[in-house]
Structure formats: structure tokens, C-alpha cells
Amino acid sequence: MAYEYIKAGQQDWLQKLNETLTSVDIYHKHFDGTLLNGATGWGSADIWYNQSFFVASYNGWIVVPGSGPFIDFMDNPLSSIVDFKQVTSFNRYIPMQAQKNVAVGKAARTFINVGVDNGGALSGWYSDGQTFDTTANYGFTLHLPFFGSRSSMKI
């Protein structure tokens, strides 16, 4: 927060926050991902942690072929850091867009559900009933945050 936005009485709060943060060690690690099965773009993972918990995120710009309803599109760069057997499963729907004109009657914009496949690769699966142009590639921005207890980390 910029100093000019601090109001009367907030100085004590800011001092307490700074004192608290100076005694907390937060560590950060960044890992590049490897794209799989014809996916292009880039992918990575970041993890921030202390002695109590971690916050992690998979990020990237991913383009996947429209050839099927299920694809492992990136390895899991955090597989050696996080014990996924101790982390609650997580996934989210992400909008995606065809990267060229699609055939008549085929989906140009739709959603892909992404998540970690049993602690393994990052995977995407499409909703039932969607019609994809199998000659088109579909792109999406990957942002998949999650968190857990420090005890579920392997380091």
C-alpha cells in the first residue's frame, strides 16, 4: 500500500504487519513444465511455502489439438515436491478458443476442465456433447492455484 493511502490509525496496523512478516520465512520455488501429446505453448508451476502451509499454482498458455475429449497436456513439475495423495483433488473449468476458423457446426469457443490426474500429468477433458473440430487447435490460459498443509510436501 502506498504511503499516501494510509489513514490515521493504520500506521499501527502497518507496523504490526511488517513486524509479523519479518519473523515469517516464506520460500519460493519455480519449475518449468514439459508439454505432452502435441500440446504447444508454455507451462510452469510455482510454490510458496513456510513451516505451516504451501500455496502453489500451475500457469501457462497451452494450445491442445482438438482431436479428442481427454488429453494429458503437461507433466507435473511439482510431483517431486508435493505428495498429491495428501492433497484434496482439485480442478477447474477454463475457457478455450479455437486457434483458426472451425468447420460449420463445430465449437469455436468452449470450456476445458483441467486438473492433476492422480498426482501425475496435468490433464484436460471436455464436457459431454461438445462438438470439436478435430483439425483445429484450441488454446487456453492456464491458472490452477491450490494449497495444502506443509506436511504434504516432500521437502
Secondary structure, DSSP 4 states (H G I P E B T S, - for coil): --GGGPPTTHHHHHHHHHHHHHT---EEEEEE--B-TT-EEEEEEEEEE-SSEEEEEEEEEEEEESS-SEEEEE--TTTTTB-GGGS---EEEEEEEESSPPPTTSBSEEEEEEEESTTSSEEEEEPTT--B-TTSEEEEEEEEEEEEEGGGB--
